[in-house]
């Protein structure tokens, strides 16, 4: 299978929403607003790969709001608020980088809204919020920094409201669903993608987009979905390896304990924290 063309690195999601008319349709669906056609939109998506080598991110300014939207097809990443913080900081730096930031006059900035569209196969709520404060080492009553990311499950069969309000996103979600269904039936990813493109064109699902970009889409999706599957396998393997190593360490700790070694000696011999040894042995 040939490698994806680097000129098509933006990803299908961003390709679909690279026109201001489509972005307006998407944001109206997200926000519940009804901004009219021709509403000013400034696309400000950063070009550096802070979310990886695949460009699935979208950032734009509309009506004094800065929207950052990321599409994920695998696991929901709990670190997304931290990653979004880095992204939004770079956006603000680019928008305001001048001596004006040191002025005594308050510098107005667009209000941020942060979204993740989840399109993976693991069970997830229809909507959820991820907060950067959940990762803080010390919990306290006064939080001086917060980042909230809204995660929306846009799988076609889940029926999210945003899919009902945005035809382009609904058809994209349907297209992904068709591919996964055919892939499970045949076990052949490339053939499933090609069959899905033909089927969706026949059904009027993303017809013009798929007719125009079909060849590139086959190449891109094959690489993207293959990479996603490999990452899932590696993650599962890593979990099993860690679980096995943990069991072996616990067995050694119990063995040393039965030999009469003190928790302090066991911690030193196993190169482990004393608190962890006590927790495994269930002693205070």
C-alpha positions in Angstrom: 0.0 0.0 0.0 1.5 3.4 -1.0 2.2 6.0 1.7 -0.1 8.9 2.1 0.8 12.0 0.1 2.2 14.7 2.4 0.2 17.3 0.5 -2.9 15.5 1.9 -1.6 15.7 5.5 -4.6 17.7 6.8 -6.8 14.7 7.3 -10.3 14.1 6.0 -12.0 16.0 8.9 -10.1 19.2 8.3 -10.5 18.8 4.5 -14.2 18.7 4.9 -14.3 21.8 7.1 -11.8 23.9 5.2 -14.4 26.3 3.8 -16.0 29.0 5.9 -19.5 28.0 4.8 -18.9 24.5 6.3 -17.3 25.9 9.4 -20.4 28.1 9.9 -22.7 25.1 9.5 -20.6 23.2 12.1 -20.4 26.0 14.7 -24.1 26.8 14.4 -24.8 23.1 15.2 -22.4 23.1 18.1 -23.5 26.4 19.7 -27.2 26.3 18.9 -26.9 29.7 17.2 -28.0 30.6 13.8 -25.4 32.9 12.4 -26.3 33.8 8.8 -24.4 33.0 5.7 -21.5 35.5 5.3 -20.8 35.8 9.0 -17.1 36.7 9.3 -14.9 33.8 10.1 -11.1 33.8 10.4 -9.4 30.4 10.1 -6.4 30.4 12.4 -5.4 26.7 12.6 -1.8 26.4 13.6 0.5 24.6 11.3 2.9 23.1 13.8 2.3 19.5 14.7 1.4 19.8 18.4 -1.3 17.1 18.1 0.9 14.8 16.0 1.8 14.4 12.4 -1.8 14.2 11.2 -3.6 17.5 10.8 -7.1 16.9 12.2 -7.3 20.1 14.3 -9.3 23.1 13.4 -9.2 26.6 14.9 -11.2 29.7 13.9 -12.5 32.9 15.2 -16.2 33.8 14.9 -18.2 36.5 16.7 -15.4 37.2 19.2 -15.0 33.5 20.1 -11.9 31.4 19.4 -12.9 27.8 18.7 -10.4 25.0 18.8 -11.8 21.6 17.7 -9.9 18.3 17.6 -11.2 15.1 16.1 -10.1 11.8 17.7 -10.8 8.3 16.3 -9.2 6.3 19.1 -9.2 6.6 22.9 -10.4 9.8 24.6 -7.1 11.3 25.9 -7.5 12.5 29.5 -4.5 14.9 28.9 -6.4 16.9 26.2 -7.0 19.9 28.5 -3.2 20.2 29.0 -2.6 19.8 25.3 -5.4 22.3 24.5 -3.8 24.8 27.0 -0.6 24.7 25.0 -2.5 25.1 21.7 -4.6 28.0 22.9 -1.5 29.8 24.5 0.2 29.6 21.1 -2.9 31.0 19.4 -3.1 33.9 21.8 0.6 34.6 21.5 0.3 34.7 17.7 -2.8 36.9 17.8 -1.4 39.4 20.4 2.4 39.2 20.0 3.4 42.9 20.0 4.4 45.5 22.5 0.6 46.1 23.1 0.7 43.1 25.5 2.8 45.2 27.9 0.5 48.2 27.7 -1.4 49.5 30.7 -4.6 49.2 28.6 -6.5 45.9 28.8 -5.9 43.9 25.7 -9.1 42.2 24.6 -8.9 38.6 23.4 -11.5 36.3 21.9 -13.3 33.9 24.3 -12.1 30.3 23.9 -14.3 27.3 23.3 -12.6 23.9 23.3 -14.1 20.8 21.7 -13.1 17.2 21.0 -15.1 15.0 18.6 -14.7 11.4 19.6 -15.3 8.8 16.9 -13.7 5.7 18.3 -15.1 2.3 19.2 -14.6 2.3 22.9 -17.8 3.0 24.9 -17.9 6.7 25.9 -20.7 9.0 27.1 -22.6 11.1 24.6 -21.0 14.2 26.1 -18.5 14.8 28.9 -16.2 17.5 30.1 -12.4 17.1 30.8 -10.8 19.6 33.1 -7.2 20.4 33.6 -7.8 20.7 37.4 -8.5 17.0 37.5 -4.7 16.5 36.9 -3.6 18.8 39.6 -1.3 17.1 42.2 -2.9 19.0 45.1 -6.6 19.6 45.3 -7.6 22.9 46.8 -10.6 25.1 47.1 -9.1 28.0 45.0 -8.2 27.1 41.4 -6.3 29.9 39.6 -6.2 28.1 36.3 -8.9 26.0 34.6 -9.2 24.6 31.1 -12.5 22.8 30.2 -12.8 20.7 27.1 -16.1 19.4 25.9 -15.9 15.9 24.4 -18.8 14.9 22.1 -19.3 11.3 21.0 -20.1 11.7 17.2 -20.3 8.0 16.4 -23.1 7.7 13.8 -25.2 5.2 15.9 -25.1 7.4 19.1 -27.4 10.1 17.7 -25.6 13.2 19.1 -27.6 16.4 18.7 -24.8 18.0 16.7 -25.1 15.3 14.1 -28.8 16.1 13.6 -28.0 19.8 13.1 -24.9 19.5 10.9 -25.4 17.5 7.7 -21.7 17.4 6.7 -20.6 16.1 10.1 -23.5 13.5 10.1 -22.4 12.2 6.6 -18.8 12.1 7.7 -19.7 10.1 10.8 -21.9 7.8 8.6 -18.9 7.3 6.2 -16.6 6.2 9.0 -19.3 3.9 10.3 -19.7 2.2 6.9 -16.0 1.6 6.7 -15.8 0.0 10.1 -18.8 -2.2 9.3 -17.3 -3.5 6.1 -13.8 -3.8 7.7 -15.3 -6.1 10.4 -17.1 -8.2 7.7 -14.2 -8.7 5.4 -11.1 -8.1 7.5 -9.5 -6.3 4.6 -9.1 -2.6 5.4 -8.2 -1.3 1.9 -11.0 -3.2 0.2 -13.4 -1.9 3.0 -12.4 1.7 2.3 -12.9 1.4 -1.4 -16.2 -0.4 -1.1 -17.4 2.2 1.4 -16.5 5.1 -0.9 -18.4 3.5 -3.7 -21.4 2.8 -1.4 -21.5 6.3 0.0 -21.3 7.9 -3.4 -24.2 5.8 -4.5 -26.2 6.7 -1.4 -25.4 10.4 -1.7 -23.2 10.5 1.5 -20.4 13.0 1.0 -20.9 12.3 -2.7 -19.0 15.3 -4.2 -16.2 15.2 -1.7 -15.6 11.5 -2.2 -15.8 11.7 -6.0 -13.2 14.5 -6.0 -10.8 13.0 -3.4 -11.5 9.3 -3.5 -8.0 8.1 -4.4 -6.3 10.2 -1.8 -8.9 9.2 0.8 -8.1 5.5 0.3 -4.4 6.1 0.9 -4.9 8.4 3.8 -7.5 6.3 5.7 -5.5 3.1 5.2 -2.5 4.6 6.9 -4.6 6.4 9.6 -6.7 3.4 10.6 -3.8 1.0 10.4 -1.8 3.3 12.7 -4.8 3.5 15.1 -5.1 -0.3 15.2 -1.4 -0.7 15.9 -1.5 1.9 18.7 -4.4 0.0 20.3 -2.5 -3.3 20.1 0.7 -1.6 21.5 -1.3 -0.1 24.4 -2.9 -3.5 25.2 0.5 -5.2 25.0 1.9 -2.5 27.3 -0.8 -3.0 29.8 -0.4 -6.8 29.9 3.4 -6.4 30.2 3.0 -3.9 33.1 0.5 -6.2 34.8 2.8 -9.1 34.5 5.8 -7.2 35.9 3.6 -5.9 38.8 2.6 -9.5 39.7 6.2 -10.6 39.7 7.3 -7.7 41.9 4.4 -8.4 44.3 5.4 -12.1 44.5 9.0 -11.1 45.4 7.8 -8.7 48.0 5.7 -11.4 49.7 8.5 -13.9 49.4 10.9 -11.5 51.2 8.3 -10.8 53.8 7.8 -14.5 54.5 11.6 -14.8 54.9 11.3 -12.3 57.8 12.6 -9.2 56.0 11.4 -5.8 57.3 9.4 -3.5 55.0 12.4 -1.2 54.9 14.7 -4.0 53.8 12.2 -5.1 51.2 11.9 -1.6 49.8 15.7 -1.4 49.4 16.1 -4.9 47.9 13.2 -4.3 45.4 14.2 -0.7 44.7 10.6 0.3 45.6 9.0 3.0 47.7 8.4 2.0 51.3 4.8 3.2 51.1 4.2 0.9 48.1 5.7 -2.1 49.9 3.4 -1.5 52.9 0.4 -1.1 50.7 1.1 -4.5 48.9 1.6 -6.2 52.3 -1.5 -4.4 53.7 0.4 -3.1 56.7 0.5 0.4 58.2 
